[in-house]
Amino acid sequence: MSYEEQARSPAIVRVERPDNPVGAITDHDAVSRAQAYPAIRVGAPLFGHAVDLGDGRWQVYALLDHTPQEARNGLACRLRERLLDTTDPALAAEVTAVARVLDREKIDEVVVAGQIHRVIRADTFARFGPDGPEPPRPTDPDPREYADHDSFYDEEVIADPAAATGVGAAVLKVDLLTAHYPRAQVPADVYADSVAAVHSHPNVALLPARFAVAEHVDGAWQPVSDVVATPQWARDELAYALRHAEPRRRLTSDQNAAYQKAADHVERRRADEVTVLGQRFRIARVETLLRFAPDGPEGPRPSDHDPDPPPEAASSPS
Protein backbone atom coordinates (compact mmCIF):
# COMPACT_ATOMS: atom_id res chain seq x y z
CA MET A 1 0.00 0.00 0.00
CA SER A 2 1.38 3.42 -0.96
CA TYR A 3 1.70 6.27 1.52
CA GLU A 4 -1.14 8.10 -0.25
CA GLU A 5 -3.40 5.05 0.08
CA GLN A 6 -2.51 4.68 3.76
CA ALA A 7 -3.27 8.33 4.40
CA ARG A 8 -6.71 7.88 2.83
CA SER A 9 -7.46 4.69 4.77
CA PRO A 10 -10.09 4.95 7.52
CA ALA A 11 -9.02 5.47 11.10
CA ILE A 12 -9.27 2.57 13.52
CA VAL A 13 -10.43 3.14 17.10
CA ARG A 14 -9.88 0.18 19.42
CA VAL A 15 -12.04 -0.10 22.52
CA GLU A 16 -11.63 -2.17 25.67
CA ARG A 17 -13.48 -2.02 28.94
CA PRO A 18 -11.30 -1.23 31.95
CA ASP A 19 -10.63 -4.18 34.22
CA ASN A 20 -10.10 -2.18 37.44
CA PRO A 21 -12.38 0.01 39.59
CA VAL A 22 -10.44 3.24 39.00
CA GLY A 23 -10.49 2.74 35.25
CA ALA A 24 -14.21 1.97 35.33
CA ILE A 25 -14.98 5.17 37.26
CA THR A 26 -12.79 7.23 34.93
CA ASP A 27 -14.55 5.76 31.92
CA HIS A 28 -17.97 6.44 33.46
CA ASP A 29 -16.96 10.07 34.08
CA ALA A 30 -15.88 10.42 30.46
CA VAL A 31 -19.15 9.07 29.11
CA SER A 32 -21.34 11.16 31.43
CA ARG A 33 -19.40 14.35 30.72
CA ALA A 34 -19.71 13.76 26.97
CA GLN A 35 -23.47 13.78 27.46
CA ALA A 36 -23.48 16.86 29.70
CA TYR A 37 -21.03 18.82 27.51
CA PRO A 38 -21.76 17.62 23.98
CA ALA A 39 -20.36 20.50 21.91
CA ILE A 40 -16.67 20.51 21.00
CA ARG A 41 -14.73 23.65 20.09
CA VAL A 42 -11.25 23.72 18.59
CA GLY A 43 -8.68 25.76 20.48
CA ALA A 44 -5.15 27.02 19.90
CA PRO A 45 -2.45 24.43 19.19
CA LEU A 46 0.36 23.38 21.48
CA PHE A 47 3.84 22.40 20.32
CA GLY A 48 6.48 20.09 21.73
CA HIS A 49 8.71 17.32 20.47
CA ALA A 50 8.53 13.55 20.30
CA VAL A 51 10.86 10.59 19.78
CA ASP A 52 10.05 7.59 17.59
CA LEU A 53 10.02 4.43 19.73
CA GLY A 54 9.07 2.16 16.84
CA ASP A 55 5.91 0.15 16.17
CA GLY A 56 3.88 3.34 15.81
CA ARG A 57 4.66 4.55 19.35
CA TRP A 58 6.13 7.98 20.06
CA GLN A 59 7.32 9.46 23.34
CA VAL A 60 6.04 13.02 23.73
CA TYR A 61 8.00 15.63 25.65
CA ALA A 62 7.25 19.12 26.94
CA LEU A 63 3.97 19.88 25.20
CA LEU A 64 3.98 23.41 26.58
CA ASP A 65 4.97 25.75 23.78
CA HIS A 66 2.94 28.29 21.82
CA THR A 67 5.03 28.33 18.64
CA PRO A 68 7.02 25.76 16.65
CA GLN A 69 10.24 27.68 17.28
CA GLU A 70 9.81 27.42 21.03
CA ALA A 71 9.49 23.66 20.55
CA ARG A 72 12.61 23.54 18.34
CA ASN A 73 14.52 25.38 21.06
CA GLY A 74 13.23 22.86 23.61
CA LEU A 75 14.34 19.96 21.44
CA ALA A 76 17.83 21.43 21.09
CA CYS A 77 18.01 21.89 24.87
CA ARG A 78 16.93 18.31 25.56
CA LEU A 79 19.46 16.95 23.08
CA ARG A 80 22.21 18.89 24.81
CA GLU A 81 21.15 17.37 28.12
CA ARG A 82 22.20 14.03 26.66
CA LEU A 83 25.79 15.30 26.66
CA LEU A 84 25.72 15.09 30.46
CA ASP A 85 24.87 11.39 30.36
CA THR A 86 27.15 10.04 27.65
CA THR A 87 30.83 9.12 27.55
CA ASP A 88 30.63 8.15 23.87
CA PRO A 89 32.58 10.79 21.89
CA ALA A 90 30.85 9.87 18.60
CA LEU A 91 27.40 10.34 20.11
CA ALA A 92 28.48 13.58 21.77
CA ALA A 93 29.74 14.92 18.46
CA GLU A 94 26.51 13.92 16.69
CA VAL A 95 24.30 15.50 19.35
CA THR A 96 26.34 18.70 19.31
CA ALA A 97 26.18 18.95 15.52
CA VAL A 98 22.41 18.38 15.40
CA ALA A 99 21.76 20.90 18.18
CA ARG A 100 23.83 23.49 16.33
CA VAL A 101 21.74 22.98 13.20
CA LEU A 102 18.58 23.53 15.27
CA ASP A 103 20.14 26.74 16.59
CA ARG A 104 20.52 28.05 13.03
CA GLU A 105 17.65 26.62 10.98
CA LYS A 106 13.92 25.99 11.26
CA ILE A 107 14.05 22.21 11.09
CA ASP A 108 11.22 20.10 12.45
CA GLU A 109 12.83 16.65 12.32
CA VAL A 110 16.32 15.39 13.12
CA VAL A 111 17.89 11.96 13.56
CA VAL A 112 20.25 11.19 16.46
CA ALA A 113 21.78 7.76 16.92
CA GLY A 114 19.34 6.40 14.35
CA GLN A 115 16.29 7.67 16.25
CA ILE A 116 13.86 10.25 14.84
CA HIS A 117 13.13 13.37 16.90
CA ARG A 118 10.25 15.47 15.60
CA VAL A 119 8.71 18.82 16.52
CA ILE A 120 5.00 18.10 16.88
CA ARG A 121 1.72 19.96 16.87
CA ALA A 122 -1.14 19.01 19.20
CA ASP A 123 -4.74 20.10 18.73
CA THR A 124 -6.66 21.33 21.76
CA PHE A 125 -10.43 21.12 22.26
CA ALA A 126 -12.88 22.12 24.96
CA ARG A 127 -16.25 20.52 25.62
CA PHE A 128 -19.18 22.90 26.09
CA GLY A 129 -22.62 22.42 27.57
CA PRO A 130 -25.52 24.80 28.30
CA ASP A 131 -23.67 26.28 31.29
CA GLY A 132 -20.32 26.77 29.54
CA PRO A 133 -17.02 24.88 29.27
CA GLU A 134 -16.48 21.55 31.00
CA PRO A 135 -14.78 21.95 34.41
CA PRO A 136 -12.24 19.45 35.81
CA ARG A 137 -13.52 15.94 36.44
CA PRO A 138 -13.36 14.24 39.85
CA THR A 139 -11.07 11.62 38.30
CA ASP A 140 -8.56 14.12 36.85
CA PRO A 141 -5.16 13.93 38.61
CA ASP A 142 -5.05 17.05 40.78
CA PRO A 143 -2.04 17.26 43.11
CA ARG A 144 -2.00 20.34 45.30
CA GLU A 145 1.69 20.94 44.61
CA TYR A 146 2.28 20.30 40.92
CA ALA A 147 5.99 21.12 41.35
CA ASP A 148 6.34 17.86 43.30
CA HIS A 149 5.29 15.93 40.21
CA ASP A 150 7.85 16.36 37.43
CA SER A 151 5.67 14.43 35.00
CA PHE A 152 3.03 17.16 35.23
CA TYR A 153 5.51 19.93 34.51
CA ASP A 154 7.67 18.37 31.78
CA GLU A 155 5.35 15.66 30.67
CA GLU A 156 6.62 12.43 29.13
CA VAL A 157 3.76 10.50 27.53
CA ILE A 158 3.71 7.54 25.18
CA ALA A 159 1.37 8.30 22.26
CA ASP A 160 0.10 5.33 20.27
CA PRO A 161 -2.92 5.81 17.99
CA ALA A 162 -3.42 2.03 17.83
CA ALA A 163 -3.67 1.58 21.60
CA ALA A 164 -7.04 0.51 22.95
CA THR A 165 -8.97 2.95 25.14
CA GLY A 166 -12.07 2.92 27.32
CA VAL A 167 -15.50 3.65 25.90
CA GLY A 168 -15.46 7.33 26.90
CA ALA A 169 -12.07 8.02 25.33
CA ALA A 170 -13.05 6.09 22.22
CA VAL A 171 -16.19 8.18 21.79
CA LEU A 172 -14.09 11.33 22.12
CA LYS A 173 -11.58 10.07 19.55
CA VAL A 174 -14.41 9.44 17.09
CA ASP A 175 -15.78 12.93 17.75
CA LEU A 176 -12.37 14.49 17.11
CA LEU A 177 -11.30 12.51 14.06
CA THR A 178 -12.94 14.98 11.67
CA ALA A 179 -12.90 18.11 13.87
CA HIS A 180 -11.33 21.22 12.35
CA TYR A 181 -11.49 24.99 12.67
CA PRO A 182 -14.75 26.62 11.54
CA ARG A 183 -14.34 28.38 8.20
CA ALA A 184 -15.83 31.66 9.43
CA GLN A 185 -13.61 31.98 12.52
CA VAL A 186 -10.08 31.66 11.13
CA PRO A 187 -8.06 32.90 8.13
CA ALA A 188 -8.44 30.92 4.91
CA ASP A 189 -5.00 29.29 5.11
CA VAL A 190 -5.58 28.17 8.71
CA TYR A 191 -8.92 26.66 7.73
CA ALA A 192 -7.46 24.90 4.69
CA ASP A 193 -4.58 23.40 6.70
CA SER A 194 -7.01 22.29 9.40
CA VAL A 195 -9.21 20.45 6.91
CA ALA A 196 -6.21 18.96 5.11
CA ALA A 197 -4.84 17.56 8.39
CA VAL A 198 -8.01 15.52 8.90
CA HIS A 199 -7.17 13.63 5.69
CA SER A 200 -3.36 13.60 5.83
CA HIS A 201 -3.29 12.50 9.49
CA PRO A 202 -6.40 10.32 9.85
CA ASN A 203 -5.59 8.69 13.19
CA VAL A 204 -5.43 10.35 16.60
CA ALA A 205 -3.95 9.63 20.01
CA LEU A 206 -5.41 11.30 23.07
CA LEU A 207 -2.98 12.90 25.51
CA PRO A 208 -3.61 13.85 29.15
CA ALA A 209 -6.09 16.71 29.55
CA ARG A 210 -4.90 20.23 30.21
CA PHE A 211 -6.60 23.07 32.06
CA ALA A 212 -7.03 26.81 31.63
CA VAL A 213 -8.85 29.77 33.14
CA ALA A 214 -11.87 30.89 31.10
CA GLU A 215 -13.89 34.09 31.58
CA HIS A 216 -17.49 34.75 30.57
CA VAL A 217 -17.42 37.99 28.57
CA ASP A 218 -20.30 39.50 26.57
CA GLY A 219 -22.23 36.26 26.60
CA ALA A 220 -19.35 34.02 25.51
CA TRP A 221 -16.55 32.12 27.23
CA GLN A 222 -12.96 32.86 26.28
CA PRO A 223 -9.59 31.63 27.62
CA VAL A 224 -7.67 34.12 29.73
CA SER A 225 -4.66 31.99 30.72
CA ASP A 226 -2.22 29.51 29.24
CA VAL A 227 -3.15 25.84 29.33
CA VAL A 228 -1.41 24.02 32.15
CA ALA A 229 -1.08 20.42 33.32
CA THR A 230 -3.36 20.25 36.37
CA PRO A 231 -6.53 21.88 37.71
CA GLN A 232 -4.64 23.19 40.75
CA TRP A 233 -2.04 24.84 38.56
CA ALA A 234 -4.87 26.65 36.76
CA ARG A 235 -6.44 27.65 40.10
CA ASP A 236 -3.09 29.06 41.19
CA GLU A 237 -2.98 31.11 37.98
CA LEU A 238 -6.50 32.42 38.64
CA ALA A 239 -5.83 33.24 42.29
CA TYR A 240 -2.66 35.10 41.37
CA ALA A 241 -4.47 37.13 38.72
CA LEU A 242 -7.24 38.04 41.14
CA ARG A 243 -4.84 38.96 43.91
CA HIS A 244 -2.19 40.79 41.90
CA ALA A 245 -3.17 41.44 38.29
CA GLU A 246 -6.79 42.60 38.59
CA PRO A 247 -6.15 45.06 41.45
CA ARG A 248 -3.59 46.93 39.32
CA ARG A 249 -6.50 48.71 37.71
CA ARG A 250 -7.94 51.81 39.37
CA LEU A 251 -10.01 50.20 42.11
CA THR A 252 -11.58 51.44 45.29
CA SER A 253 -10.57 49.78 48.52
CA ASP A 254 -13.86 47.87 48.55
CA GLN A 255 -13.31 46.60 45.03
CA ASN A 256 -9.77 45.54 45.85
CA ALA A 257 -11.05 43.72 48.93
CA ALA A 258 -13.55 41.86 46.75
CA TYR A 259 -10.77 40.57 44.50
CA GLN A 260 -8.72 39.50 47.51
CA LYS A 261 -11.73 37.64 48.92
CA ALA A 262 -12.28 35.90 45.58
CA ALA A 263 -8.62 34.83 45.48
CA ASP A 264 -8.92 33.47 49.03
CA HIS A 265 -12.01 31.51 48.02
CA VAL A 266 -10.22 29.89 45.07
CA GLU A 267 -7.18 29.01 47.18
CA ARG A 268 -8.96 27.71 50.29
CA ARG A 269 -11.83 25.87 48.59
CA ARG A 270 -9.89 24.79 45.50
CA ALA A 271 -12.85 26.28 43.68
CA ASP A 272 -13.28 25.72 39.95
CA GLU A 273 -15.53 28.76 39.50
CA VAL A 274 -15.77 32.20 41.04
CA THR A 275 -17.66 35.42 40.30
CA VAL A 276 -16.36 38.77 41.48
CA LEU A 277 -17.65 42.27 40.66
CA GLY A 278 -19.60 40.89 37.71
CA GLN A 279 -16.69 38.87 36.33
CA ARG A 280 -17.24 35.12 36.10
CA PHE A 281 -14.27 32.78 35.88
CA ARG A 282 -14.10 29.00 35.50
CA ILE A 283 -11.34 26.39 35.36
CA ALA A 284 -11.95 24.73 31.99
CA ARG A 285 -10.86 21.24 30.99
CA VAL A 286 -8.98 21.12 27.68
CA GLU A 287 -8.68 17.93 25.65
CA THR A 288 -5.39 17.40 23.81
CA LEU A 289 -4.61 15.05 20.96
CA LEU A 290 -2.02 14.27 18.33
CA ARG A 291 -2.98 13.59 14.75
CA PHE A 292 -1.08 10.70 13.14
CA ALA A 293 -0.14 9.81 9.58
CA PRO A 294 1.51 6.49 8.72
CA ASP A 295 4.93 8.06 9.35
CA GLY A 296 4.05 9.47 12.77
CA PRO A 297 2.56 12.52 14.52
CA GLU A 298 1.71 15.78 12.80
CA GLY A 299 4.31 18.51 12.76
CA PRO A 300 3.78 22.27 12.46
CA ARG A 301 1.45 23.44 9.69
CA PRO A 302 2.46 26.12 7.15
CA SER A 303 -0.20 28.44 8.61
CA ASP A 304 0.90 28.05 12.24
CA HIS A 305 2.11 31.28 13.85
CA ASP A 306 5.91 30.99 13.89
CA PRO A 307 7.40 34.50 13.95
CA ASP A 308 10.66 33.96 15.83
CA PRO A 309 13.90 32.98 14.11
CA PRO A 310 16.23 30.33 15.54
CA PRO A 311 18.50 31.70 18.30
CA GLU A 312 21.69 32.03 16.26
CA ALA A 313 19.83 33.39 13.26
CA ALA A 314 18.30 36.04 15.52
CA SER A 315 21.70 37.09 16.85
CA SER A 316 23.48 37.02 13.46
CA PRO A 317 24.23 40.39 11.83
CA SER A 318 22.04 41.11 8.81
Steps between C-alpha positions, in 0.01 A plus 500: 500500500638842404532785748216683323274195533589463868424865564156455343425181694237526775607552858475210742384557858555204732284472810541293815315515827718579801567205727553700822272719715694823441495450125128423508423820693719706267324353199158568654601863562608535138173365365281709732694819429469441125124502549499808724745696281427380147640788293869501409694814409848507350757704689853626442770241429781395729848402384764269641723223374482123483733204448419200281497184714405273211184299433297819464578621854647843571619648828372856539696761692425849629172576326501853638599734220297754304709504182699243301822692563457474875468124452812488279691684772371248755611210283849647465518546878392142569753364252775694673394348831605166354859627500493479880415130490728365229868408490480403132695764302327408171155547651608824666626634169177400323279658766704820496484525121123443488435752778707759315291449187184555707656821632538631144213357295127437528513122483217289636661155487849374580657157544736423790653157546256364243195627690257758359427812706212710370346835592129428536172686499214405733140609453308623803123479550255600770163340566207738547156452648210738573685648799835549325830311473554167673670540841754250640372149563516330841729238345751750355840481676511812717801521733504808719869560431559436131871582543535174695395307191756543222282307257236773523748777428716344227268229389627177346214307340495204265266576208373203301198548272450122484475455877163393635307744719190497718157573358504868600839569343402307189186709457710815533751374243217437254363849566841656436607302195336747261504813720657811348484877532174663387541676166351828623722532809853468361702624200462302178844337520442388860166349402646324196788350701257389770280316251800351320637360828183296551584311179881497514507390866189282536581337834516666841648428841354667806743660744437595864252786540619852566330784685457874457318796651198612296298820548140566399507824300212651300307176503788276391780310672859574405837377634692749711801287599744252352407133509674318782533140617272483805183663634689631804760665281217681320343600834835641609511705179148631566567582865817686408319703235223591742740592777765683299402565139138616530564746786756687287209678339356810666293339774343624818601334823171309503555373148854394582372318808250314282778371275705393801199314641445326166866393490470364855191304399679338205804412711322370811213316330694392191204649318457444127275804455476844654311822426630835618371850418305362205791298362445125477797266478517122462776239486439334163609151400688488169530181297829447316578265215759422237404432142690211339594411144665168414842657563412641842351805675415826328760773496447876470267617223601768246234732646610461863621823661880471504649851506826446688824402328733235643727637776819533296314636200347765726840605633678493161575837337281572198 
